[in-house]
Structure formats: structure tokens, C-alpha cells
């Protein structure tokens, strides 16, 4: 039976990614799908990018960190976080090429019985009307400010973005960001069996506090040196 291997937020944790794939024992027929946030905060952004780009069976949806860097590359008004600035610096002269690849990432992937999305879906909104901001960043919604997945009733969505101590598994939502970059683990769910596989992080590479707006450095796009924009 063909499998889909859905992998949670990697955040540059290349060693853990390779260890996870070895643990799963990838088959030639497997489809490997990432929930986005391949990069930032971890130690090996370029290695993760190169692996996903070069491996024919791999694909990814757009994560909020890729989306922020893409907006920066397009010269839109955005404040980058410290880890995002570090990623731009680490990519150096290859930044344009990586951004051209990111520009082609889908906002969601429909697997038939499941959807793969980075952050989630706004309940009650058709797929074709979901905004890129919601797909990459949504957490809570509605008057109750409840988690989106507590109100969602559509096709099962596999998502990252929201860090759980252990994978979140319900009928309609599977959350697999288990905080590898923060010293947790890197998790994959194997479909259609819904089997979970996790690899513990080698170490904590970042602090969760760096995600908050208060931790962002007030640096606009014009203040960071980068290659020229080609598109």
C-alpha cells in the first residue's frame, strides 16, 4: 500500500529529519509531505532546503516563516524576527534561488482523504476562499477565541505551527508540531494508517519566546543587506 509520510515543522533540524526518515524506513513509493516551516531557528536551514528540493518524492506547503521571507524578498513591508534575519544571512548569495523555489510552494495539499496545511483552516470557509494568512498563521478564531481545530468539521487536516507536547489527534485534525527546535521531538504521521513516529531532538536550538511579537527586532526590510530581486 502506498503511504503518505507527513512531517511536522523541521525548523532547520536536519539531523533529526534524517534520523526520522531512517526510523520510518522510507519506501520508494512513499510520498513525503512537509507541513511547512522547514527553516529558521535551527542549525541547518540550507541543508534542509537542499534535501527537500533535491528529493523527488518530497513536497511541502508554505509555512509562516517561508511566507514572511517571501514577503521580505518581494519588498513588502514586514518586520523580520531575529531567527528570520539569521536565516537570510545564512542563505547569503543563494537567497534569491531559495525564494524562487518557495514562491512555488502550495498553500495546502489535498491528499484525497486528508489535507495538509501549515497552521490550519478557518471553520466555515470553503477551501478556495481560505486566505494565505489563515493557512499559514491561524491559531484561534470566533467569538470564543477557541482553537480553530475545536470548531473545524471538514476533511481531516494535518497541520503544524501549534506546538504540542504530544501529537494532537482527533477525527478532523492531526497536529504534529512537537517542538523539535525547542528540544522536543520531530514527528511524522504515516497515512492512511495514522501511525505516529517521533525522534527526540538532539538539543534545544531555540527558545519559544522568540516566536512572540515582543521578541522581534524592529528592523524593516530596507535595513538588511541582501541580493537583488529578480522577480
Buried (B, 14 or more C-beta within 10 A) or exposed (E): EEBBBBBBBBBBBBBBBBBBBEEBEBEEEBBBBBBBBBBBBBBBBBBBBBBBBEEEEBBBBBBBBBBBBBBBBEEEEBBBBBBBBBBBEBBEEEBBBBBEBBEEBBBBBEBEEBBBBBBBBBBEEEBEEBEBEBBBBBEBBEEEEEBBBBBBEBBBBBBBBBBBEEBBBEEBBBBBBBBBBBBBBBBBBBBEEEEBBBBEBEEEBBEBEBBEEEEBEEBEBEEEEBBEEEE
